[in-house]
Amino acid sequence: MNENPADLAPELCVLIAAVLGLVNGLFLPRDRQWRVAAVCAAGLAAGLAAAGVAATRADLAVFDAFLLDPITHVTRITVLGAALGVLVLAAGRVRGHPRESEHYVLILLSALGAIVLGASADLLVLVAAYLLASIPAYALAGFGKDAPGTEAALKYYLMGALLGVFMLAGVTLLSGVGRGTAYPALRAGLAGAPEAAVAAGVVALLAGLLFKAGAVPGHYWVPDVTEGAPPAIAAFVTTVPKIGAFAALYRFGADALPSGTSWPALVAVIAAATMTLGNLAAFGQDNVRRLLAYSTVSQAGYLLVPVAMAGRSALAEPALLYYVAAYAVTNLGAFAVVLAAGRDDLAGYAGLMRRSPLLGLSLVVCLLGFVGTPPTAVFVGKVLMFGAALDGGYLWLAVAAAVNSVASVFYYLRWIVPLFGRPDRPLRPAPGATGVAVVAAAFSVALGIGSGIALAVS
């Protein structure tokens, strides 16, 4: 067993930054709490650097419960990068707030929970990570203390608490019949356990992880929280926790469950239901934040496809890791445009291409990226996802994903078409949000072109 704390350098950087942020916030006057944002950003940047270095080393397990492998490396880098972008988006909106420093610290703590969620190889660590990723996010959702935010936070908390109880019941049942909590021991123990008990435990455990992923049936919080929470936090909760949740789902299916279970069929059905419900619900939305909320639900369905193929296709892991990174960049970019524009209604985006061409182009790239249009990064992710479904023998699931991808074009076009119309008012986009949107769109295109060339060559 490896017990070297230095192997957890990225997580320690985030934790130290959070502690320093809290301590500094106690003594800094209100007009100088921006220094906490600088400390937190430095911690995230240091964590990114450490994660990049760690990705070049051989795989290993730390404390027998925290795996350092490609899944963890991608989870670390994606979560830390997305959290840094959210920090930039949030900084301007909470400047001078009495709880400004706590706002930044809560973002870091929830991001830390998402990283541990994706790296955990033990059911007990998984539960602890679930709580760490969830509780700060509940507080962030209601941070504005207005009526929509309070309602969003309450719904978020109640749904998380309910499905978290189911998750705890599933962990208890699986650890009992599997005679252990570590994934290798669990895999061996569950092979001889009663099938009904294993199935009940898996379904209960899925309830909590699907809540974090924003997938059916744990998706009910997504539209209300996305609309009621501050825009930067809406971007956070629909991006960062999902990264850890999908990594945890894949690792559980691949490492903890014995072969021959009904995991692929169960997750495939949930994936099809999630992408279909998300797309159908998005069609009639005139509020762009609710539209993006249901878009993230549909994207969760696509991300569940490689999760369902865990252990059945060699393409499943690269498909998930690439897609989750591409989704994080695209979703963050779309929410950055919403924050910069300052409007939640579709009509408010009329003429955006004329008022701010760079912002309008960034939005077009992100929305077409959700569809899977080349040369965006999500296009490559969807190609890998389709390949994993076909390689795993689930042709019907690949067809369902293709049909849903085509159907999603229509509600994204409802947002894209007005961008080229006549503007109804001048626009003064927020510099920070505009920068994040442009960087996200450019990165999506660059990553898509580079990966597309690499796939073509190979």
SULNORUR-V751674 format. One record per pair of residues at least 6 apart in sequence whose ideal C-beta (glycine too) atoms are under 7 Angstrom apart, sorted by the first residue. I is the first residue (numbers start at 0). J is the second residue. D is the distance in whole Angstrom. If there is no record, write none. Layout:
i;j;d
I;J;D
I;J;D
This chain:
i;j;d
0;62;7
0;63;5
1;59;5
1;60;6
1;61;5
2;62;6
4;11;7
6;61;5
6;67;6
7;61;6
8;49;4
8;53;7
9;46;4
9;49;4
9;50;4
9;53;7
9;75;5
9;79;7
10;111;6
10;114;6
12;42;5
12;45;4
12;46;4
12;49;6
13;42;6
13;43;7
13;46;5
13;107;5
13;110;7
13;111;5
14;111;6
15;42;6
16;38;6
16;39;5
16;41;7
16;42;2
16;107;6
17;104;5
17;107;4
17;108;6
19;38;5
20;35;4
20;38;5
20;39;5
20;100;6
20;103;6
20;104;5
21;100;7
21;104;5
23;34;6
23;35;5
23;38;6
23;100;7
24;32;6
24;35;5
24;100;3
24;101;7
27;34;6
29;95;6
29;97;6
30;95;7
32;99;4
32;100;5
33;94;6
35;99;7
35;100;4
35;103;5
36;86;6
36;90;5
36;103;5
39;86;6
39;103;4
39;104;7
39;107;5
40;83;6
40;86;6
42;107;7
43;79;5
43;82;6
43;83;4
43;86;7
44;83;7
46;79;5
47;76;6
47;79;5
47;80;6
50;72;7
50;75;4
50;76;5
50;79;6
51;76;7
53;67;6
53;72;7
54;72;4
58;67;6
58;68;4
59;67;5
60;66;5
60;120;7
61;67;6
63;181;6
64;119;6
64;120;6
64;121;4
64;124;5
64;181;7
65;118;5
65;119;7
65;120;7
65;124;7
66;118;6
66;120;5
69;320;6
70;117;6
70;246;5
70;249;7
70;250;6
70;320;7
71;117;6
71;118;4
73;320;4
73;324;6
74;114;6
74;117;4
74;118;6
74;242;6
74;243;6
74;246;5
75;114;6
77;242;5
77;323;6
77;324;5
77;327;5
78;110;5
78;113;5
78;114;5
78;239;6
78;242;5
78;243;7
79;110;7
81;238;5
81;239;5
81;327;5
81;331;6
82;106;6
82;107;7
82;110;4
82;239;6
84;331;5
84;435;5
85;106;6
85;231;6
85;234;6
85;235;5
86;103;6
86;106;6
87;431;5
87;435;6
88;231;4
88;234;6
88;335;6
88;338;6
88;431;6
88;432;6
88;435;6
89;102;6
89;106;7
89;231;4
90;431;6
91;429;6
91;431;5
92;229;6
92;231;6
93;99;5
93;102;5
96;102;7
102;142;6
105;135;4
105;138;6
105;139;5
106;139;7
106;235;6
108;131;6
108;135;5
109;132;5
109;135;4
109;136;5
109;239;7
110;239;6
111;131;6
112;128;5
112;131;3
112;132;3
113;132;5
113;239;5
113;240;5
113;242;6
113;243;3
114;243;6
115;124;7
115;128;4
115;131;7
116;125;7
116;128;4
116;129;6
116;132;6
116;243;3
116;244;6
116;247;5
117;242;7
117;243;4
117;246;3
117;247;6
119;125;5
119;128;5
119;247;7
120;181;7
120;182;5
120;250;7
120;254;7
121;180;5
121;181;5
121;182;7
122;170;5
122;173;7
122;174;6
122;180;4
123;180;5
125;247;6
126;166;7
126;167;6
126;170;6
129;163;7
129;166;7
129;207;6
129;211;7
132;211;7
132;240;5
132;243;6
133;159;5
136;236;5
136;240;7
137;152;6
137;155;6
137;156;4
137;159;7
139;232;5
139;235;7
140;148;7
140;151;5
140;152;4
140;155;5
140;224;5
140;228;4
140;232;6
140;236;7
141;148;5
141;149;5
141;151;7
141;152;3
142;148;7
142;229;6
142;232;7
143;229;6
147;226;7
147;227;4
148;227;5
148;228;6
150;223;7
150;227;6
151;223;5
151;224;4
151;227;3
151;228;5
154;220;5
154;223;5
154;224;7
155;220;5
155;224;5
158;210;6
158;217;7
158;219;6
158;220;5
159;210;6
162;206;4
162;207;5
162;210;4
162;217;5
163;207;5
165;203;5
165;206;4
165;207;6
166;203;7
166;204;6
166;206;6
166;207;3
168;203;5
169;200;5
169;201;7
169;203;3
169;204;3
170;204;6
172;196;6
172;199;6
172;200;4
172;203;7
173;185;7
173;200;4
173;204;7
174;180;5
176;189;7
176;192;4
176;193;7
176;196;5
176;197;6
176;200;7
177;185;4
177;188;4
177;189;4
177;192;6
178;188;4
179;185;5
179;188;6
182;254;4
182;255;4
185;255;5
186;254;7
186;255;6
186;256;7
186;257;6
189;197;5
189;256;7
189;257;5
190;257;4
197;260;7
198;261;7
201;262;7
206;217;6
208;244;5
208;247;6
208;248;5
209;216;7
209;217;4
210;217;3
211;240;5
211;243;7
211;244;4
212;241;5
212;244;4
212;245;6
212;248;7
212;299;5
213;221;5
213;237;7
213;241;6
213;295;6
213;296;6
213;299;5
214;269;6
214;273;5
214;299;4
214;300;7
214;303;6
215;269;6
215;272;5
215;273;4
215;276;6
218;296;5
221;237;7
221;292;5
221;295;6
221;296;6
222;289;5
222;292;4
222;293;6
224;233;7
224;236;6
225;233;5
225;237;6
225;288;5
225;289;7
225;291;6
225;292;4
226;286;6
226;288;5
226;289;5
226;292;7
228;236;7
230;334;6
230;337;6
230;338;4
231;338;6
233;288;6
233;334;6
234;330;7
234;331;6
234;334;3
237;292;7
237;295;4
237;330;6
238;327;5
238;330;5
238;331;6
241;299;7
242;323;5
242;327;6
245;302;5
245;306;6
245;319;6
245;323;6
248;306;5
249;306;5
249;309;5
249;316;7
249;319;5
252;262;5
252;306;6
252;309;4
252;310;7
253;309;4
253;310;5
256;262;5
258;310;7
263;307;5
263;308;7
263;311;6
263;391;7
266;303;6
266;306;6
266;307;4
267;307;4
267;393;6
267;396;5
269;303;6
270;300;5
270;303;4
270;304;5
270;307;6
270;396;7
271;300;7
271;396;6
271;399;5
273;296;6
273;299;5
273;300;3
273;303;6
274;297;5
274;300;3
274;301;6
274;400;6
274;403;4
275;403;6
276;296;7
277;293;5
277;294;7
277;296;3
277;297;3
277;300;6
278;297;5
278;403;5
278;406;5
278;407;5
280;293;4
281;290;5
281;293;4
281;294;6
281;297;7
281;410;5
282;409;7
282;410;5
284;290;4
284;293;6
285;344;6
285;345;5
286;343;5
286;344;7
287;337;6
287;343;6
287;345;6
287;414;7
288;337;6
288;343;5
290;410;7
290;414;7
291;333;6
291;334;7
294;369;6
295;330;6
297;403;7
297;407;6
298;326;6
298;369;7
301;322;7
301;381;7
301;384;6
301;400;6
302;319;7
302;322;6
302;323;6
302;326;7
304;384;5
304;387;7
304;388;5
304;396;6
304;400;6
305;315;4
305;318;4
305;319;4
305;322;7
305;384;6
305;387;5
306;319;6
308;315;4
308;387;5
308;388;6
308;391;4
309;315;5
311;391;4
311;392;7
312;387;5
312;390;4
312;391;4
314;383;6
314;386;5
314;387;4
314;390;5
315;387;5
315;391;7
317;383;6
318;380;7
318;383;4
318;384;5
318;386;7
318;387;4
321;379;6
321;380;5
321;383;6
322;380;3
322;383;7
322;384;6
325;376;4
325;377;5
325;379;7
325;380;4
325;443;7
325;446;7
326;377;6
328;376;6
328;439;5
328;442;5
328;443;5
329;365;5
329;368;4
329;369;6
329;376;7
329;377;6
329;439;7
329;443;6
331;435;7
331;439;5
332;361;6
332;365;4
332;436;5
332;439;3
332;440;5
332;443;7
333;362;7
333;365;4
333;366;7
335;432;5
335;435;4
335;436;4
335;439;6
336;358;6
336;361;6
336;362;4
336;365;7
336;436;5
338;429;6
338;432;4
339;358;6
339;428;4
339;429;5
339;432;4
339;433;5
339;436;6
340;347;7
340;348;6
340;351;7
340;426;7
340;428;7
342;348;6
345;413;7
345;414;6
345;417;6
348;414;7
348;417;5
348;418;6
349;417;5
349;420;4
349;421;7
349;422;6
349;423;6
350;420;5
350;421;5
350;422;3
350;423;7
351;358;6
351;359;4
351;362;7
351;418;5
352;359;4
352;418;5
352;419;5
353;422;5
354;422;5
354;425;7
354;426;4
355;426;5
355;428;6
357;437;6
358;428;5
358;433;6
358;436;6
359;418;5
361;436;4
361;437;5
361;440;4
362;418;7
363;415;6
363;418;7
364;375;6
364;440;4
364;443;6
364;444;6
365;439;7
365;440;6
366;411;5
366;414;6
366;415;6
367;375;6
368;375;4
368;376;7
368;377;5
368;443;5
369;377;6
369;407;7
369;411;6
370;404;6
370;407;6
370;408;6
370;411;6
371;377;5
371;378;5
371;381;4
371;404;5
372;378;6
373;447;7
373;451;7
374;444;6
374;447;4
374;448;5
374;451;6
375;443;5
375;444;6
375;447;5
376;443;5
376;446;4
376;447;4
376;450;7
378;447;6
379;447;6
379;450;4
379;451;6
379;454;7
381;404;7
384;400;7
385;397;5
385;400;7
388;396;5
388;397;4
388;400;7
389;397;5
